[in-house]
Amino acid sequence: MKKYVIRLNGKEYEVEVLSSQELAATPSPSPAPTPAPVAQAAPSGASTPVTSPMAGLLLDIKVSVGQAVNAGDVVAILEAMKVQSDIVAPAGGTVTQLVSQKGDSVDAGTVIMHIG
């Protein structure tokens, strides 16, 4: 192991650099535990999930539980890479469950709501 002093923005830092052999002999830290997923209550009866087409931030949910929607209606607004996109209902019916809410960060494929 070699020790170096590095000056960054006027501050000095002492760092230790391991050789490749020392690095290989050092045990890897165990990964942090992953929180268990939160179980969502399944909506009763057959339903159509409305999912996020890409990762982003839900800026708005335009519908509420019990509201009737038609296929193609805008049900949510998603912001991804500073661009706002409409999320539309894939089928007509009644909103039976809101799984995500305004302000949530979602991944592609995340269920936002169910339409029954």
Secondary structure, DSSP 8 states (H G I E B T S, - for coil): -EEEEEEETTEEEEEEE--HHHHHHS-----------------SS--EEEE-SSSEEEEEE---TT-EE-TT-EEEEEEETTEEEEEE-SS-EEEEEE-S-TT-EE-TT-EEEEE-
